[in-house]
Amino acid sequence: MRLTIEHSTHYSYEQKVKHSTQYLRLTPQESEHQRIISWQLALPEEAVQTTDAFGNILHVLTLDRPHQAISIKATGVVEIAEGETLGDGSGEALSPLVWLRHTPLTQPDSAILAFAGRYWQETSPLESLTIMMGEVLERMPYTPGGTHVKDTAAQVFAAGLGVCQDHAHVFVACCRSLGLPARYVSGYLYTPDSAHVATHAWVEALVEGRWHSFDITNNTRNTCHHLKLAVGFDYLDACPVRGVRMGGGDEDMETVAAVQRMQGSQ
């Protein structure tokens, strides 16, 4: 299936910003799951391209001149393979043991530990995680606007609601607490419903020597509608756009993402 992506992010500030740096993980990598037909970034100035510690393509955009707005746009065409996504090489320069590390956003509390232990069967690891994925969604129904990006896995689990980012943090916390390496994945999701949020987050867990995808929000391991951008320990490592600035006062950010299926693609 061939998808077209348009993702725009616009920052506007109350006052002029003296200096800003944006870290952009907005460029997907070629893999068995996804073939990049074309991809472009439209930025106010040229950015430095590098690779971060997790193997993601990273662009660093630095603006040293005073500015009161920043516009960033990613567009591209990507062909997605059918079926479940297995390990595609992202982060493979790291030992799998690295992905057992908890972070403040994914630190499990006693409730998460008890929850994960309730569904874990060592003799059926993949089936156990699949069941647990559905139980996470049942316990935390998809609820836009009910949580904040700074909320931890323990907080959203206790609240009993969340969005894809929260579902991913809780599932990652469960997996790591069980001794299973797991990583947070950011990307895009195609759905026929144009009102659905196109930016998305899911999880990859290492089970019996292979990475398997778990989209908790949609309760599926089939990622034939997913375009992967980046991986990390949590949202902060893998989010498409993240920045720091000096000055500017209050900030307003608008982001719009659209993922469409090209006519005639299977």
N, C-alpha and C positions, 0 to 999 in steps of 0.2 A: 504494500500500500504506500502510495506516495503522498506526503503531506507538505503543505506550505505553512510557514510560520512567520508571524509578524509580532514582535514584542517591543513595545515602546515604554520607556521610563522617563518621566520628566520631573525634575526637582525645581522648585522655586523657593526663594528665601525672602524673609522680611527685610533683610539688609544685605549689603554686598558681602560675599564671602572672600576672605583674604587668600585662602589656599584650600584646596580640596584634593583628595585622592580617592578614586573609585576603583574597587577591585571587582572585575567583571568575569564571571564564569558563565559566559553566554555563548560559548562556541562548543558544539558537540564534537565528539571524536568518531572516526570511522570504526566500525566493528562488524561482527557477524550479524548483529541485530539491526544495525542502521548504516545505510550508505549515504554519504553526504553528496548530494547533487550540486548544490551551491549554498554558500553562506557568506553573509556580509554583516559588518558592524558599521553603523553610521555614528560617529563620535565628534564632539566639538573640536578635538585635537587628536593627533596621532598618539596611540597608546603603545606601551611596551608589552610585547607578547612573551610569555614565559610558561613554564610548567610548575605547578605548585607541588607541595610535598605528597599529595595524594595522586598525582599523575593527571590532574585536570588541566585543560588549557586555560590559562589565566592572562587577562589583559589588565594592565595597571594604567589608569588614566589619571594624569596629574595636571591640575590647572593652577598655575602659579600667579596668574593675573586675577585681579578682582572680578567677580562675576556674581550674578544674582539668579542665575538659572543654569541648569544642565539638562540636555536632552540626549538620550541614548536609545538607539534603535538596532535591533537584530532582526534580520530577515533571511529566509533560506528555504530550500527544498530538500527534503530528506526522504529516502525510501526505507520503510520499516518492514522487517521480516515477520512472518506469522509465528505464533506460538509463544511459549514461555521463554523469557530471557535467561540464559545461563551466563556464567562468568565471561566477561568480554575484555578482560585485561586492565580495566581501570583500577588503579591502586595496587597492581600486582607486584610493583617494585618493593612493596612493604611486606613484611611477614604477616601472615594472617593473624598472629597473636596480637598485633597492634590494634586490631579491630575489636578486642575485648575491653579496651580502655573506656571507662565511664567518663562522662563530662558533666558539668553542672546541669546541663539541660536533659541529660539521659540517665542521671543517677537514680537507681531504683530505691524506693522506700520499702517498708515491710509489706505494704499492701500489694505492690507490684511483684515483689518476691513470692508472696503467697499465691498470687494469681498465676504467675508463670509456672510455678511448681505444680499447680493443680492440673494443668493440661499437658505437662511434659511426660512423654513416654520414650525412654532411651532406645527401645527396640524399634520404634516407628518415628524417627525424628521429623521427617518431612510431613507426615500426616499430622503429627502433633502440632507443628507450627501452623499448618493450614487450618486446623480447628481453632487454635489460639487466635489466629488472625480474625476469624469470624466473631469470636467472643470479645475481642477488643472493640470491634465496631459496634457490637450489640451493647456493650457497656458504655461506649462513648459515641453516641449518634453524631453524625456529621451536623455541626451547628456553626455556620458562619457568624463571625462577630462575637462569639462567646468567649474567645481566648485571645491572648496577646503573644507576639513572637518571643517575648522574654519568659513566658510561662514554662515551667519545667514539666518533665514527664509526670512526676509525682503530683504536681498541682492539677494538671488537666485530668489525670486519672481519678483523682479525688472529686473533681468537679463533675465528671461523667459526661463530658462533651468535648468537642474539638473539631479541627479541620485536618487536612492531610498531614500537615507538619506535626501536629500533636499526635495523631495516630502513629506516625513514623517514629517519633521520639519514644513513645510508650513501647512499641514493638521492639525497637532497638534495645531498650532497657531490659525487656524480658529476655531477649536472645542472649545478650551479654551476661546476664545473671545466671543463665543456664550453661555458660561456658561455650557459647556459640559465637564466633566472630560475626559482627553485623555492621553494616554501614548505611548511612543516610544517603538517599539519592534524590537529586533535584532534576527537574525536566519539564516536559510538556505532555499533555494528554489530549488526544483527539476524541471528541464525542459528537454525535450528530446534533445535540442540543447546543446551539451557539451561546446560550445563556450560561453554560457551565464554565467554571473557572478553568482556563487553559494551562496555567502554570500548576505544577503538581509535585508531590513528594511521595516516595515509597521507600522500600527497604530491600537490601540484598543481604542474605544470610548464608554463611558457609555451612553446608550440610553434606556430610559424607564426601568431603573433598571438592565440592562444586558449589559455586555461588548460585543461589536461587532468588528470584524476585518475589516480593510480597507487596501488593498494593492493598493496604488495609482499608482505605477509604472505599474502595470498590469491591473488596472481599474477593480478590482474584490473584492468581499467579500468572495469568496470561497477560503479557505486556505488548501485544501486537499493535496497540494504539498509543504506545508510550515512546517518547523521544528523550533519551538520557542526556543530561548536560554535565553533571558533576557528582562526585561522591565526597563524603567527609564523615567525621565523627557525629556531627549533628548539623542543624540548620545553618549555624554560623560559618561552618566550613564550606558548605556547598551552595548557599543561596546565590542566585544569578547576579545580583547587584548588592554590593555592600561598600560603604565609604566612611571616610572621616573628613572633618573640615575644621577650619578656624574662622570663627565669626559667622555672621549670617542671621543670627536670631532664630525665630521660629521657622520651621521647614514645612513645606507642603509637597508631598510626593504623589504623583499619579502614575499608575502603571496599567497598561492595556496589552493583553496578549490574545492572539487569535490563531487557532490551529484549524486548518481546513484540509479536506481531502480533495486531491486533484481529480478532476473528472476523468473517467476511464481507467483509474488505477484500481487494482484489485486489493 
